[in-house]
């Protein structure tokens, strides 16, 4: 569906993108994830036509569109700021692209009302000025405006970043449902790991103008290809050499000289170890209570490791209490010291 082939983008002497290669399948929800300044928005703007690459090609449905003007690419765009016309009505905002295409008034009206219904905007809301709507409603208007022209692809650049946390979660769920209902190929840009893991079919993790890994949410989280991905996606423990050596004495076969990591939820407190599991004696230093789960900081000798346990309301451990941290060596992710990432 979409192929970015060896894309290089330069701004003067600065190379923003180094040989970016991405293949997005039709109907896929594909996310560009990474910290600020990593190249994810630059890649999106190259796909949509706002930036022309110094090298490489942009191919959609087998057609090279690298030098095709923005308005001829048939790509819907939802900007971070929504870029709506605040004094115009919701109806006129959604209809704007159709009017530019000089469609008949009856056809415009049919399409606007049809798309408004699909994104849960009422007939009453269509009459209001955009400035009268809430942030969540404005986001729906921006999505409706992007979809109403029937694009083959929709691109979203941090569309939830200006909303409060509760609304972000609510609209995240709605976004995913809408995307599945429409079946439209979606490119989504975010720096929020939780957002990416929740929404995406696949994720490209960017770092300093290169892609570190492309994979499903499970692949990038549980099988991080590089140390950067391992650290960037979610919270994690980096095990100090002394702890790794202690694990090896208990039967593990980890390289103490490597950078060894383990996810918080892969360690359990005071459970019966299974075949091949290791047990580290430790002392609870402190805990953070989140309701659904509890995060413990457990000193196991040369360092404190973080552990997340489901809150069962019964087994809650206090600071100073001696506990056993149980883990499996197969859950370690190891990277060469001084290697990539």
Secondary structure, 3 states (H helix, E strand, C coil): CEEEEEEEEEECCEEEEEEEEEEECCCCEEEEECCCCCCHHHHHHHHHCCCCCCEEEEEECCEECCCCCHHHCCEEEECCCCCCCCCCEHHHHHHHHHHHCCCCHHHHHHHHHHHHHHCCCCHHHHCCEHHHCCHHHHHHHHHHHHHCCCCCEEEEECCCCCCCHHHHHHHHHHHHHHHHHHCCEEEEEECCHHHHHHHCCEEEEEECCEEEEEECHHHHHHCCCCHHHHHHCCCEEEECHHHHHHHHHCCCCCCCCCEEEEEHHHCEECCCCCCCEEEEEEEEEEEEECCCEEEEEEECCCCEEEEEEECCCCCCCCCCCEEEEEEEHHHCEEECCCCCC
